[in-house]
Amino acid sequence: MPFIAHRVFDWAPVVVDESWGLTSIKNGNAYSICKSLYCSDCGFLFLDIRFSESELSRLYDDYRGAQYTLIRESYEPGYKLKNDDLNKGMFDSIKNVETFLEPHLNFPLTILDWGGATGKNTPFKNSNKAFDIYDIGNKDVIAGAKKVGKDEVFSKKYKLIVCRHVLEHIPYPSDLLFDILKAMNKDSILYIEIPLENVVLNNEKDLHLEKKHWHEHINFFSEESLKRLVENVRLEVVDIKKLKKITAGNASYVFQLACRMKLN
């Protein structure tokens, strides 16, 4: 999508017209192109472009902040209002997360929210002994939370690690989960929440032929591909659920996963 191309690569759309003097290319808007890739074995659909660390930083610095929203609104009129509704909706879903996780936890908790932005959407904020946030977005965190770097994260073990709506954005999900494992022990629970995208929900095969554009989410997981991802990094699934959410009047679905380290 043009917003992503602009934000990450500084590639803006161009208009091809008669002034170009071309004889074999039709006039119109020229956008950046990419490819959709699909695993027919596990149902994983993904973008062929894998962003570097610096490209990710350009995309997610001050994520959904003023400058981000201004640029995106210029490409996608109405985005600001949608973003406001999304922020409210995600906050309202915390209770669903806590209900899902509570049977698998021992309180009080030590919490790490990996990719948790300000910490506003972190579950169990009031039931913990420690509440750390690791995030590349450079936002100020809420009262009671502490912003930490990787060195500090890797020096600790947490009872609950939260990874909500992160894996769909990043180029190498396995690498991120291997990092998270460094902050876990046998008593830790990792909570993963990730969209069940409509193209996955509504199609059984050849998803790459149905996917016509790519935006922020560069990984689309089926239930099978999500299970294989966590198993391949030496995690085991404790619980999994598909949750229906209503955000800004629209229905959507997410996967909820509770995982722990494999002990053998």
Secondary structure in CASP SS format (residue, H / E / C, confidence):
PFRMAT SS
TARGET T0000
AUTHOR 0000-0000-0000
METHOD secondary structure of the structure
MODEL  1
M C 1.00
P H 1.00
F H 1.00
I H 1.00
A H 1.00
H H 1.00
R H 1.00
V H 1.00
F H 1.00
D C 1.00
W C 1.00
A C 1.00
P C 1.00
V E 1.00
V E 1.00
V E 1.00
D C 1.00
E H 1.00
S H 1.00
W H 1.00
G C 1.00
L C 1.00
T C 1.00
S C 1.00
I C 1.00
K C 1.00
N C 1.00
G E 1.00
N E 1.00
A E 1.00
Y C 1.00
S C 1.00
I C 1.00
C C 1.00
K C 1.00
S E 1.00
L E 1.00
Y E 1.00
C C 1.00
S C 1.00
D C 1.00
C C 1.00
G C 1.00
F C 1.00
L E 1.00
F E 1.00
L E 1.00
D C 1.00
I C 1.00
R C 1.00
F C 1.00
S C 1.00
E H 1.00
S H 1.00
E H 1.00
L H 1.00
S H 1.00
R H 1.00
L H 1.00
Y H 1.00
D C 1.00
D C 1.00
Y C 1.00
R C 1.00
G C 1.00
A H 1.00
Q H 1.00
Y H 1.00
T H 1.00
L H 1.00
I H 1.00
R H 1.00
E H 1.00
S H 1.00
Y H 1.00
E C 1.00
P C 1.00
G C 1.00
Y H 1.00
K H 1.00
L H 1.00
K H 1.00
N H 1.00
D H 1.00
D H 1.00
L H 1.00
N H 1.00
K H 1.00
G H 1.00
M H 1.00
F H 1.00
D H 1.00
S C 1.00
I H 1.00
K H 1.00
N H 1.00
V H 1.00
E H 1.00
T H 1.00
F H 1.00
L H 1.00
E H 1.00
P H 1.00
H H 1.00
L C 1.00
N C 1.00
F C 1.00
P C 1.00
L E 1.00
T E 1.00
I E 1.00
L E 1.00
D E 1.00
W E 1.00
G C 1.00
G C 1.00
A C 1.00
T C 1.00
G C 1.00
K C 1.00
N C 1.00
T C 1.00
P C 1.00
F C 1.00
K C 1.00
N C 1.00
S C 1.00
N E 1.00
K E 1.00
A E 1.00
F E 1.00
D E 1.00
I E 1.00
Y E 1.00
D C 1.00
I C 1.00
G C 1.00
N C 1.00
K C 1.00
D C 1.00
V C 1.00
I C 1.00
A C 1.00
G C 1.00
A C 1.00
K E 1.00
K E 1.00
V C 1.00
G C 1.00
K H 1.00
D H 1.00
E H 1.00
V H 1.00
F H 1.00
S C 1.00
K C 1.00
K C 1.00
Y C 1.00
K C 1.00
L E 1.00
I E 1.00
V E 1.00
C E 1.00
R E 1.00
H C 1.00
V C 1.00
L C 1.00
E C 1.00
H C 1.00
I C 1.00
P C 1.00
Y C 1.00
P H 1.00
S H 1.00
D H 1.00
L H 1.00
L H 1.00
F H 1.00
D H 1.00
I H 1.00
L H 1.00
K C 1.00
A C 1.00
M C 1.00
N C 1.00
K C 1.00
D C 1.00
S C 1.00
I E 1.00
L E 1.00
Y E 1.00
I E 1.00
E E 1.00
I E 1.00
P E 1.00
L E 1.00
E C 1.00
N H 1.00
V H 1.00
V H 1.00
L H 1.00
N C 1.00
N C 1.00
E C 1.00
K C 1.00
D C 1.00
L H 1.00
H H 1.00
L H 1.00
E H 1.00
K C 1.00
K C 1.00
H C 1.00
W C 1.00
H C 1.00
E C 1.00
H C 1.00
I C 1.00
N E 1.00
F E 1.00
F C 1.00
S C 1.00
E H 1.00
E H 1.00
S H 1.00
L H 1.00
K H 1.00
R H 1.00
L H 1.00
V H 1.00
E H 1.00
N H 1.00
V C 1.00
R C 1.00
L E 1.00
E E 1.00
V E 1.00
V E 1.00
D E 1.00
I E 1.00
K E 1.00
K E 1.00
L E 1.00
K E 1.00
K E 1.00
I E 1.00
T E 1.00
A C 1.00
G C 1.00
N E 1.00
A E 1.00
S E 1.00
Y E 1.00
V E 1.00
F E 1.00
Q E 1.00
L E 1.00
A E 1.00
C E 1.00
R E 1.00
M E 1.00
K C 1.00
L C 1.00
N C 1.00
END
